[in-house]
């Protein structure tokens, strides 16, 4: 059978449009069931708090339940690989965190390449850490801490929530830039490290603001400075480390990722909803209580942040000599 040329072109055009219509319909109907939001951290910390808040708000906007699933272990790699290996249909999502950027260099062998295997969706929040010391340490400022550490090399113990954590890397960046020697003492979680900080078993910590601020306000720990580029509204009396070490900046951040190959229409829909949540004054007020600022933007902008952080922390990991096999 021969088709007239005009009819053939019309049919060919309609056939070419089918994938686009299919993708559009898929995005329009998404989500039609519950979404799993996997995080690589135990309950109770800043990652868990952030995830549960965003899951609640995002689920409300999407009209489907968004369930937070905690899969700690392996330096967040267990959770990361669960998402990487999931169907790329938008129903399994990942809390992306600095550990994903740090692990690229920290681990000699990984079963994934994070920048290659995850689709960046949207940023959530960014917040600095705070440099705290036990009150028994005779320093009240960053210059005094540097001078004391140089006069007592290897005598200050620097606590962290684990080898390769953002708390650890914040301290290693400080050591690298200040030229000081402090002994890293890793713990299995920030809560254990804080307990020993208050008891004086360890003397210095670059802790997350949300978990440390009440101890600073209560006088159980002495805050010296925050690690962000600007002062924190949560601890406004503290200067930044960069005021004394120009160029120093170490922040924690969280965002949303999806398996590679997730349709662009779904990525864009999730991104738009996250940005709408971040623009809400109630969201800003709630996260301000945790010392955080919003990270709105496109998927590409969030992807660039992750790539930049991967490069930055790769240098610090190599300087520190930290390795996990």
Secondary structure, DSSP 8 states (H G I E B T S, - for coil): ----HHHHHHHHHHHHHHHHHHHHHHHHH--SS-EEEEESS-TTSHHHHHHHHHHHHHHHHHTS-EEEEE---GGGHHHHHHHHTS-SSSSEEEEEEHHHHHHHHHBS--S--HHHHEEEEEEEEEEEEEEEEETTSS--SHHHHHHHHHHTTT-SEEEESSTT-HHHHHHHHHHHHHT---EEEE-SSHHHHHHHHHHTSS-EEEEEHHHHHHHHHTTSEEEEEE-SSS--STTTTSEEGGGTSTT---EEEEEEEEETT--HHHHHHHHHHHHHHHTSHHHHHHHHTTT-EE----HHHHHHHHHHHHHHHHHHHHHHT--B-
